[in-house]
Amino acid sequence: MAQDKIHIPASQGGLVRYFEESKSLIELKPEHALFLVVLIILLEIILHWYGAGWLGI
């Protein structure tokens, strides 16, 4: 009766391949992500300068 058990190989037991289950709707190239980061940094610098000049700091 003990012979009827199913054994899963220890090297692959419990592994799930998530990349096959879902696909992202938005995909960015690394160049586009870098451009967005630089754009946000520049916007932050411009707003900081504008705010400092307006407040007289």
C-alpha positions as CSV (number, residue, x, y, z in Angstrom):
1,M,0.0,0.0,0.0
2,A,2.9,2.4,0.6
3,Q,4.0,1.7,-2.9
4,D,1.0,3.6,-4.3
5,K,2.2,7.1,-3.2
6,I,3.3,9.6,-5.9
7,H,6.7,11.2,-5.3
8,I,7.6,14.6,-6.7
9,P,11.3,15.1,-7.6
10,A,12.9,17.3,-4.9
11,S,14.5,19.6,-7.4
12,Q,11.2,20.7,-9.0
13,G,8.7,20.3,-6.2
14,G,6.6,23.5,-5.7
15,L,8.2,25.6,-8.4
16,V,5.8,28.0,-10.2
17,R,6.6,29.7,-13.4
18,Y,4.9,33.1,-13.0
19,F,6.0,34.6,-16.3
20,E,3.8,32.2,-18.2
21,E,0.7,33.0,-16.2
22,S,0.3,36.7,-16.9
23,K,1.5,39.4,-19.3
24,S,2.0,43.0,-18.4
25,L,-0.1,45.5,-20.3
26,I,2.6,48.2,-20.1
27,E,6.1,47.3,-21.2
28,L,8.9,49.9,-21.1
29,K,12.2,49.7,-22.7
30,P,15.1,50.6,-20.3
31,E,15.9,53.7,-22.4
32,H,12.3,55.0,-21.9
33,A,12.4,54.4,-18.1
34,L,15.7,56.2,-17.9
35,F,14.3,59.1,-19.9
36,L,11.3,59.3,-17.5
37,V,13.5,59.4,-14.5
38,V,15.7,62.2,-15.9
39,L,12.6,64.1,-16.9
40,I,11.2,63.9,-13.3
41,I,14.5,65.0,-11.8
42,L,14.7,68.0,-14.1
43,L,11.1,68.9,-13.3
44,E,11.9,68.7,-9.6
45,I,14.9,71.0,-10.0
46,I,12.9,73.5,-12.1
47,L,10.1,73.6,-9.5
48,H,12.6,73.9,-6.7
49,W,14.2,77.0,-8.4
50,Y,10.9,78.5,-9.2
51,G,9.6,78.0,-5.7
52,A,12.7,79.4,-4.1
53,G,12.6,82.5,-6.3
54,W,9.0,83.1,-5.7
55,L,9.4,82.8,-1.9
56,G,12.5,85.0,-1.9
57,I,14.6,82.3,-0.3
